[in-house]
Amino acid sequence: MQTIIGCGNSNRGDDGVGPYIAQQLKQRLSSYQLSEVQVFDAGTGGMDVMFKARGSNSLLIIDAASSGSAPGSVFELADTDLHISTDPVTNMHDFRWQHALYTGRQIFAESFPKDVKVILIEAGELGLAVELSPPVQQAANLLIEQLFQRFVGDAQTTQSRARISHDMAQRMAEEADASAEEKAAMLAEVAAGLQSQAQSADDLQCGISLLRCAISLDDLPDETSATLQVQLAVALSQLPGESSEPLHEAYLLLENAIGILTLDEERAGAEMQQGLVVQALAASGAMDGRIAATYYQRALRVFDSVRHPAEYAIIHNNLATLWLSMPRDSGQHRLYESLAVQAFETALANIDAKQHPAEYAMLQNNLGNALQYSDSGEALANKLRALDAYDLALELRRDSPLLQANTLANRANCLRDLPDDISEANSGQVANIQRALADATLAQKLFRHQGEHSKAQMMDELIAELHAQSEGATAGVS
């Protein structure tokens, strides 16, 4: 994770150059899916530097300088060139990024970035003002452009490739001496490639555009058109953003396709996808989520545990997720929790763990989560059942570090609330807290190794909480 933090006072003329750059850069990057870049305006809050940098691989701080150089001069300091202050501060107003770097390393140790750079832009005007002076404005805009190009270069290259693939496929379809069905198949194949390797919304949009072209071809058989509509609906449902319009279009496409498709597996696949679309629309209040269950049940008429075990497991997992997402103020949340557990257990009873280890482990992990946080039944009995589920999942996730880390984190949260002696609720939690610490520590290492820094940071916080809980539990029995 690359973290960029702009520091300074936006009401003091050129001292606001750091916040200005952070705000402008964040706005320009907002249309790109850059999960490994985060930008913050920290203002004059040095403490923010410490907390927001935690868990990052590298940190870039941008601030104003007042060294007597020409206004707009840019200085870049590497970590080895920084004089990181260790002088005590008398109040938080004096706590600047120099102190934050030192303090952050002392508190967070390995979780604090080792690669630190500071870019300083020489200020000219530091009086009360909300605008930058011309030379500082020019230097700021140049730096924004340089950083923008650095971070989106790869994304733009990917988007260019997607656009090239789109244009070539469209041109070939227009010029090819082939039937409408053959042209549609070619367009759909290119679209499928863009979907499967999509790294941005533009990749998906290129695929969507090709599918629309395919569907619009004259003399296309109804079955072929329906199959393409399902593929288009899947692509639309993957689009990021808050608008529900793509989901509504996906719903209509799937409803039309379901009425046309004659092959059982193809129709069941469309019904399965329709359940997901309805579930997504329900999350925004646009539809009743219970309608999704109807589509899932229809798909299960074809996707049984014998002929289609993977689909069978996924549909039951989706059903359980649906019930767990139902509003808790409905007065029926305990019924929904019971239905979720039942869906998980039904699938597990019909899935062979040796033949389908990934699906079996997924169901056990998610069953553990449902039981751990359930309000239904006895809390202690549910947590013990959850532990058994997590143990079974972990046996099958030894070769999948990221999935293993997820289950370890879940088990750690479950263990921290269990008494050491389940027959005596007041027996203390010293041993189980230590087990939870071991799980959380291993999960933290696995997350970090897999580049999941936000999850690793969550484990840092859990470990700190467990240490505090351990001290309290030890004091309680001493």
Secondary structure by P-SEA (a helix, b strand, c coil): cbbbbbbccccccccaaaaaaaaaaaaaacccccccbbbbbccccaaaaaaaaccccbbbbbbbbcccccccbbbbbcccccccccccccccccccaaaaaaaaaaacccccccbbbbbbbbbccccccccccaaaaaaaaaaaaaaaaaaaaaaaaaaaaaaaaaaaaaaaaacccccaaaaaaaaaaaaaaaaaacccaaaaaaaaaaaaaaaacccccaaaaaaaaaaaaaaaaacccccaaaaaaaaaaaaaaaaccccaaaaaaaaaaaaaaaaaaaaaccccaaaaaaaaaaaaacccccccaaaaaaaaaaaaaaaaacccccccaaaaaaaaaaaaaaaaacccccccaaaaaaaaaaaaaaaaacccccaaaaaaaaaaaaaaaaaaacccaaaaaaaaaaaaaaaaaccccccccccccaaaaaaaaaaaaaaaaaaaaacaaaaaaaaaaaaaaaaaaaaaaaaaac
